[in-house]
Amino acid sequence: MLTDNEILQAISSKNQAAFDKLYINYYKKLYIISFKYTRNQELAEEVVHDVFIKIWNHSGNLNITQSLSSYLSKAVINTSLNVLKSQKGLFENQGRYEREMINEIEEEAETLEERLINIERAIQLLPPQCQKVLLMSKYEKRKQQEIADQLNISIKTVKNHLTYAYKKIKEIVGNGGILILILIFIQFLNRTF
């Protein structure tokens, strides 16, 4: 049976058989140690594999002053803790990002709600006939000729009502108000009818 120093010397010479023996002898113990810290099977496996890869890659530079078993155990513990710290930082960053996104969404929702309220007020300030024409045009998707026929008015009057409605809404809400005008119709109809 090889001693720890003999195993490390063989590995530093890139002796695959010695490395395989080290892996077989210590993998299960190191996995259990890592799992106690990480509480995650895949993460524990990854930690142990990382430690073995470091042993293989840096075996010529290792300065082990304790038993190989103790050294490997400490390496797995330290690597597990480092992984947990980096994940904690990742989760904190993700949480901060999510909080910022929620704040932005809430601000956008408040702005949209404010604009919708302004659009609703603007519509309510329109004369009744103008409101009807606007609702029939945008909510019911009727053509101007259909609106004129149904309300017994000329197509020119329909156009005048729409132009007036858009102008008033734009004055109250601004250019963006026309774009979200359709969203308010459902809410407006529910309150009116």
C-alpha positions as MATLAB code, in Angstrom:
seq = 'MLTDNEILQAISSKNQAAFDKLYINYYKKLYIISFKYTRNQELAEEVVHDVFIKIWNHSGNLNITQSLSSYLSKAVINTSLNVLKSQKGLFENQGRYEREMINEIEEEAETLEERLINIERAIQLLPPQCQKVLLMSKYEKRKQQEIADQLNISIKTVKNHLTYAYKKIKEIVGNGGILILILIFIQFLNRTF';
ca = [
       0.000    0.000    0.000;
       1.305    3.431   -0.968;
       1.783    6.212    1.572;
       0.211    9.636    1.082;
       3.556   11.074   -0.054;
       4.067    8.236   -2.529;
       0.574    8.756   -3.928;
       1.200   12.503   -4.339;
       4.588   11.873   -5.980;
       3.011    9.416   -8.390;
       0.224   11.905   -9.198;
       2.756   14.720   -9.717;
       4.333   12.409  -12.331;
       0.836   12.227  -13.869;
       0.390    8.585  -12.911;
      -3.259    7.953  -13.756;
      -3.431    4.720  -11.748;
      -2.320    6.517   -8.565;
      -4.853    9.273   -9.179;
      -7.621    6.734   -9.764;
      -6.716    5.015   -6.489;
      -6.816    8.357   -4.644;
     -10.190    9.111   -6.222;
     -11.655    5.716   -5.323;
     -10.322    5.854   -1.760;
     -11.553    9.357   -0.924;
     -14.466   10.256   -3.192;
     -17.295    8.931   -1.003;
     -15.940   10.514    2.196;
     -15.345   13.867    0.492;
     -18.771   13.807   -1.148;
     -20.455   13.271    2.248;
     -18.489   16.174    3.738;
     -19.418   18.499    0.884;
     -23.059   17.403    0.971;
     -23.248   18.292    4.682;
     -22.363   21.861    3.734;
     -24.086   22.319    0.399;
     -27.200   20.163    0.954;
     -27.214   19.655   -2.793;
     -26.176   16.452   -4.566;
     -24.993   18.061   -7.814;
     -23.161   20.838   -6.013;
     -21.431   18.368   -3.687;
     -20.321   16.269   -6.658;
     -19.047   19.378   -8.423;
     -17.084   20.497   -5.349;
     -15.403   17.104   -4.964;
     -14.563   16.937   -8.663;
     -13.072   20.434   -8.490;
     -10.864   19.439   -5.568;
      -9.624   16.330   -7.382;
      -8.940   18.336  -10.542;
      -6.881   20.812   -8.502;
      -4.941   17.925   -6.948;
      -4.222   16.536  -10.422;
      -3.280   19.902  -11.930;
      -1.199   21.221   -9.001;
       0.148   18.012   -7.448;
       3.762   19.073   -8.028;
       3.228   22.328   -6.115;
       1.253   21.017   -3.155;
       2.774   21.513    0.273;
       0.846   19.173    2.546;
       1.892   19.359    6.203;
      -0.862   17.101    7.529;
      -2.328   13.807    6.417;
      -3.664   13.623    2.868;
      -7.076   12.766    4.275;
      -7.126   15.928    6.430;
      -5.837   18.035    3.551;
      -8.543   16.754    1.187;
     -11.257   17.210    3.807;
     -10.202   20.818    4.446;
     -10.004   21.481    0.711;
     -13.559   20.166    0.241;
     -14.862   22.170    3.198;
     -13.215   25.382    1.956;
     -14.407   24.823   -1.606;
     -17.940   24.085   -0.372;
     -17.971   27.274    1.703;
     -16.632   29.321   -1.221;
     -19.332   27.927   -3.497;
     -22.004   28.742   -0.921;
     -20.653   32.295   -0.528;
     -20.630   32.851   -4.272;
     -24.166   31.464   -4.541;
     -25.287   33.686   -1.690;
     -23.845   36.676   -3.528;
     -25.530   35.505   -6.709;
     -28.876   35.165   -4.905;
     -28.425   38.574   -3.256;
     -27.660   40.142   -6.635;
     -30.627   38.334   -8.151;
     -32.826   39.489   -5.266;
     -31.599   43.076   -5.675;
     -32.261   42.890   -9.417;
     -35.757   41.495   -8.806;
     -36.500   44.252   -6.269;
     -35.329   46.896   -8.749;
     -37.474   45.345  -11.481;
     -40.509   45.265   -9.176;
     -39.944   48.934   -8.294;
     -39.668   49.849  -11.974;
     -42.815   47.882  -12.817;
     -44.698   49.515   -9.937;
     -43.558   52.964  -11.082;
     -44.579   52.195  -14.668;
     -47.924   50.855  -13.447;
     -48.523   54.013  -11.407;
     -47.637   56.170  -14.411;
     -49.900   54.120  -16.668;
     -52.724   54.243  -14.137;
     -52.328   57.994  -13.867;
     -52.454   58.348  -17.650;
     -55.480   56.063  -17.860;
     -57.277   58.152  -15.251;
     -56.424   61.291  -17.216;
     -57.705   59.693  -20.425;
     -60.907   58.667  -18.700;
     -61.374   62.217  -17.409;
     -60.657   63.595  -20.865;
     -63.282   61.287  -22.382;
     -65.801   62.292  -19.726;
     -65.201   65.958  -20.578;
     -66.137   65.352  -24.204;
     -69.673   66.170  -25.308;
     -71.940   63.078  -25.270;
     -72.159   62.783  -29.068;
     -68.368   63.071  -29.369;
     -67.961   60.326  -26.712;
     -70.296   58.034  -28.687;
     -68.396   58.594  -31.931;
     -65.053   57.952  -30.247;
     -66.271   54.770  -28.533;
     -67.869   53.451  -31.705;
     -64.705   54.164  -33.682;
     -62.092   52.809  -31.297;
     -63.899   50.298  -29.115;
     -66.460   48.882  -31.499;
     -64.053   49.254  -34.472;
     -66.744   50.741  -36.677;
     -65.943   52.552  -39.874;
     -66.697   56.226  -40.064;
     -69.515   55.663  -42.585;
     -71.177   53.102  -40.264;
     -71.017   55.576  -37.374;
     -72.494   58.333  -39.541;
     -75.349   56.060  -40.691;
     -76.155   54.795  -37.195;
     -76.131   58.249  -35.585;
     -77.802   60.000  -38.544;
     -74.940   62.454  -38.964;
     -72.647   63.210  -41.867;
     -69.277   61.509  -42.250;
     -67.712   64.974  -41.987;
     -69.331   65.385  -38.545;
     -67.917   61.983  -37.503;
     -64.452   63.133  -38.589;
     -64.888   66.417  -36.731;
     -65.904   64.588  -33.532;
     -62.875   62.288  -33.768;
     -60.505   65.177  -34.470;
     -61.930   67.127  -31.537;
     -61.727   64.070  -29.222;
     -58.096   63.353  -30.133;
     -57.166   67.002  -29.706;
     -58.744   67.211  -26.226;
     -57.215   63.931  -25.064;
     -53.817   65.023  -26.364;
     -54.133   68.347  -24.511;
     -54.916   66.593  -21.236;
     -52.693   63.529  -21.455;
     -50.082   64.214  -24.106;
     -49.096   62.206  -27.176;
     -48.934   58.882  -25.326;
     -52.571   59.208  -24.328;
     -53.841   58.412  -27.791;
     -51.789   55.221  -27.887;
     -53.299   53.864  -24.696;
     -56.767   55.194  -25.402;
     -58.001   51.773  -26.427;
     -57.088   50.338  -23.019;
     -59.340   52.785  -21.254;
     -62.427   52.044  -23.338;
     -63.170   48.782  -21.597;
     -62.850   50.419  -18.205;
     -64.856   53.429  -19.369;
     -67.656   51.278  -20.791;
     -67.909   49.236  -17.620;
     -68.397   52.377  -15.555;
     -70.750   54.088  -18.007;
     -73.041   51.230  -19.016;
];
